[in-house]
Amino acid sequence: MNFAQLTGALLITFCGVAHSAILANVKVKTVGLGYSGGATPAEVPAKLTLPEGEKLPAVVIVHGSAGPDSRGTFHGEYLVSNGFAVLELDMWAARGVTGFNQRPKTTLDTLPDVWGAWSYLSEHPKINKDKIAIMGFSWGGVNAMTTAFGKKPKDSPQSLAQAKFAAHIAFYPVCDIWVKNGIASRVVDQSNPTGFPVQIHNGTRDDYDTNPDVCQSLKTAHPQMPLEVFMYEGASHGFDSATSQPIQFFDPVAKNAKGGQVTLVGQDKARAQSKEAVLIFLKKLLQGN
């Protein structure tokens, strides 16, 4: 990637305050391969937004099953206005995914995208490679958790051997699969997490989970992981979206892979609370505030 190939400098307004930022449509090279045997795209389109400054902390935003949507926009805007560079991936465009049932077979198949984003940012002259965080929603939240245990793509290059994200923010990452000896343990070694802090944000009415207490139980299941869990009363899956009317769908991975109906709807109170918690977390870890 030629870092000079930018779409141009934009004056972006967040919350009524003008901030000078550069927005670029970029291509991120994937690294390694997925795990299901499906084709891994050579590169993934992404949007990179750079606020003013040098050696910036950065956040990779990883979308959910619906692809890039209002959630990435919501979180990205306040992150940039607070001095964080943001790289938002579009993993589905790279694969021609246009529907829910066209997703890759497993979330492990998008690890080449996620670690490709880390590699891209680590080589960028404006970014502090030691201050790169990951934030994901649902599918992307699973990726955020997976990387917190140090999972790399299949056949990943030696350059990734010591690579780590400095912080992990997982929005509704299907907590059931992360319990001790849960489904995720079959494919992700959970015995030695990276040690970098993790935040989980989940609603008490998230239909993917078997009960609202399962996310909190992960603190006991993984005592070596520096983990914060925020539960939002009455909030459903996708509570930080701009979706005002409930959307319902069946997902075979819900309810610990037994399958079930899932409701997705935004909740303003939970969105605002999660924003506050994320900023406190990232400012402390990546900006020293």
C-alpha positions in Angstrom: 0.0 0.0 0.0 1.3 3.4 -1.0 0.4 5.6 2.1 0.3 8.6 -0.2 -2.7 7.2 -2.0 -5.4 8.9 0.1 -8.8 10.1 -0.9 -8.0 13.5 0.5 -8.2 15.5 3.7 -11.6 16.0 5.1 -13.0 18.3 7.8 -15.1 15.9 9.8 -17.6 17.1 12.4 -18.3 15.0 15.5 -20.8 16.1 18.2 -20.7 19.6 16.8 -16.9 19.9 17.0 -14.8 20.1 13.9 -11.8 17.8 13.7 -9.3 17.7 10.8 -8.9 14.1 9.7 -7.8 12.2 6.7 -10.2 9.5 5.3 -8.8 6.9 2.9 -10.2 3.9 1.1 -7.3 1.4 1.4 -6.6 -2.3 0.6 -5.3 -4.5 3.4 -3.3 -7.5 2.4 -4.4 -10.7 4.3 -1.8 -12.8 6.0 -1.9 -16.6 6.2 -5.0 -18.7 5.6 -8.3 -19.5 7.1 -9.0 -22.9 8.7 -12.0 -24.3 6.8 -10.2 -24.8 3.5 -12.1 -22.1 1.8 -10.4 -19.4 -0.4 -8.8 -16.5 1.5 -8.9 -13.2 -0.4 -5.5 -11.7 -1.2 -6.7 -8.3 0.1 -9.6 -6.7 1.9 -11.0 -3.2 1.4 -11.1 -1.0 4.4 -11.6 2.6 5.5 -8.7 4.3 7.3 -9.4 7.5 9.2 -6.4 9.4 10.7 -6.8 12.2 13.1 -4.1 14.8 13.5 -0.9 13.7 15.1 2.0 11.4 14.9 2.5 7.9 16.4 -1.2 7.5 16.8 -2.9 4.8 18.8 -5.2 2.8 16.5 -8.3 0.6 16.6 -9.2 -2.1 14.0 -13.0 -2.3 13.7 -14.3 -5.8 12.7 -17.9 -6.0 11.6 -20.6 -8.6 12.4 -22.5 -10.9 10.1 -24.4 -8.0 8.4 -21.1 -6.4 7.2 -20.1 -2.8 7.9 -23.0 -0.9 9.3 -24.1 1.8 11.8 -22.1 0.2 14.6 -18.8 0.8 13.0 -19.8 4.4 12.1 -20.9 5.1 15.7 -17.8 3.8 17.4 -15.4 5.1 14.7 -16.6 8.7 14.9 -16.0 9.1 18.6 -12.8 7.2 18.5 -11.4 9.5 15.8 -12.6 12.6 17.6 -10.7 11.4 20.7 -7.4 11.0 18.8 -7.5 7.3 17.7 -6.9 6.2 14.2 -9.5 3.8 12.9 -9.2 1.0 10.3 -12.7 -0.5 9.5 -12.6 -3.7 7.5 -15.1 -4.9 4.9 -14.4 -8.6 5.0 -17.6 -9.5 3.1 -16.9 -7.3 0.0 -13.6 -9.2 -0.4 -15.5 -12.5 -0.5 -18.6 -11.4 -2.4 -20.8 -12.0 0.6 -24.2 -10.4 0.1 -26.4 -12.5 2.5 -26.3 -13.9 6.0 -26.0 -17.5 4.7 -23.0 -16.7 2.6 -20.7 -16.1 5.6 -17.4 -18.1 5.8 -17.8 -21.4 7.5 -16.0 -20.2 10.7 -14.9 -17.0 12.3 -11.3 -18.5 12.1 -11.5 -17.9 8.3 -11.3 -14.1 8.9 -8.2 -14.2 11.0 -6.1 -13.5 7.9 -8.1 -10.2 7.5 -7.8 -9.3 11.2 -4.0 -9.9 11.4 -3.6 -8.3 8.0 -5.1 -5.2 9.5 -2.7 -5.4 12.4 0.2 -5.7 10.0 -1.0 -2.9 7.8 -1.2 -0.5 10.8 2.1 -1.7 12.3 3.9 -0.6 9.2 2.1 2.7 8.8 4.3 5.7 9.5 1.6 7.6 11.4 0.7 4.7 13.8 2.4 3.5 17.0 2.6 -0.3 16.4 2.6 -1.0 20.1 -0.8 0.7 20.5 -3.1 -1.1 18.2 -6.4 -2.4 19.6 -9.2 -4.5 18.1 -12.9 -3.9 18.4 -15.5 -6.3 17.0 -19.2 -6.9 16.9 -20.7 -10.4 17.1 -18.7 -12.2 14.4 -16.0 -9.5 14.9 -16.4 -9.8 18.6 -15.5 -13.5 18.3 -12.4 -12.4 16.4 -11.5 -10.0 19.2 -11.7 -12.8 21.7 -9.8 -15.2 19.5 -6.9 -12.8 19.2 -6.9 -12.3 22.9 -5.8 -15.9 23.2 -3.1 -15.3 20.6 -4.7 -17.3 17.8 -3.1 -16.6 14.4 -4.1 -17.6 10.9 -3.1 -20.9 9.5 0.3 -20.9 7.9 0.9 -17.4 9.2 4.2 -15.7 8.4 7.1 -15.5 10.9 6.5 -11.8 11.1 3.3 -12.5 13.1 5.0 -14.7 15.6 5.3 -12.0 18.3 2.4 -9.9 17.1 -0.2 -8.9 19.7 -3.1 -6.4 20.0 -2.7 -4.0 22.9 -6.4 -4.2 23.8 -9.4 -6.2 22.8 -13.0 -5.0 22.8 -15.6 -7.6 22.1 -19.2 -6.6 21.7 -21.6 -9.6 22.3 -19.0 -12.3 21.3 -21.3 -15.2 21.9 -20.1 -15.8 25.5 -21.4 -19.4 25.7 -18.7 -20.6 23.4 -15.9 -19.1 25.6 -16.8 -20.9 28.8 -14.3 -23.5 30.1 -14.3 -26.5 27.8 -16.8 -24.6 25.6 -17.1 -25.0 21.8 -14.3 -22.4 21.2 -11.8 -24.5 23.2 -11.9 -27.1 20.4 -10.1 -24.8 18.0 -8.6 -22.0 20.2 -6.0 -22.9 22.8 -7.2 -20.9 25.9 -4.4 -21.9 28.3 -2.2 -19.0 27.6 -3.9 -15.7 26.8 -1.7 -12.8 25.6 -2.2 -10.9 28.8 -3.5 -7.8 27.1 -6.7 -6.4 28.6 -10.1 -7.4 27.3 -13.5 -5.7 27.5 -16.8 -7.6 26.8 -20.0 -5.7 26.2 -23.2 -7.7 26.3 -26.9 -7.2 26.8 -28.9 -9.1 29.4 -31.4 -10.1 26.7 -28.9 -11.3 24.1 -30.5 -14.3 22.4 -27.2 -15.9 21.4 -26.4 -16.8 25.0 -28.1 -19.5 27.1 -28.4 -17.2 30.1 -27.5 -13.6 31.0 -24.8 -14.6 33.6 -22.6 -16.5 31.2 -20.4 -13.5 30.2 -19.6 -12.7 33.8 -18.6 -16.3 34.4 -15.7 -15.9 31.9 -13.8 -14.0 34.5 -13.6 -17.1 36.6 -13.2 -19.4 33.6 -10.1 -17.4 32.4 -8.4 -16.0 35.5 -5.2 -15.3 33.6 -7.0 -12.9 31.3 -7.4 -9.2 32.4 -11.1 -9.1 31.7 -13.8 -6.5 32.2 -17.5 -7.4 31.5 -20.2 -4.8 31.0 -23.8 -6.0 31.0 -26.6 -3.7 29.8 -30.0 -4.3 31.4 -32.7 -5.2 28.8 -30.3 -4.8 25.9 -30.3 -7.3 23.0 -27.8 -8.4 20.5 -26.6 -5.4 18.5 -27.7 -2.9 21.1 -25.2 -0.3 19.8 -26.7 -0.3 16.3 -28.9 2.5 15.0 -31.7 -0.1 14.4 -34.8 1.2 16.0 -37.2 -1.6 14.9 -36.4 -5.2 16.1 -34.9 -7.5 13.4 -35.4 -11.2 14.0 -33.5 -14.1 12.4 -32.5 -17.7 13.0 -28.8 -18.5 13.6 -27.6 -22.1 13.9 -24.7 -21.0 16.2 -27.0 -19.4 18.8 -27.7 -21.1 22.1 -24.3 -22.9 22.2 -24.7 -24.1 18.6 -28.1 -25.6 19.2 -29.6 -22.8 17.1 -32.3 -20.2 17.9 -34.1 -17.1 17.0 -32.2 -13.9 17.6 -33.5 -10.4 18.0 -31.4 -7.4 17.2 -32.3 -3.8 18.1 -30.5 -0.7 19.2 -30.8 0.8 22.7 -29.7 4.4 23.2 -28.8 4.1 26.9 -26.6 1.0 26.4 -24.9 2.6 23.4 -24.0 5.7 25.4 -22.8 3.7 28.4 -20.7 1.4 26.2 -19.1 4.5 24.5 -18.1 5.9 27.9 -16.6 2.5 29.0 -14.7 2.1 25.8 -13.2 5.5 25.9 -12.0 5.1 29.5 -10.5 1.8 28.7 -8.7 2.9 25.5 -7.5 6.2 26.8 -5.9 4.5 29.8 -4.3 1.7 27.8 -3.3 3.5 24.6 -3.0 7.1 25.5 -1.9 6.9 29.2 -4.8 9.0 30.4 
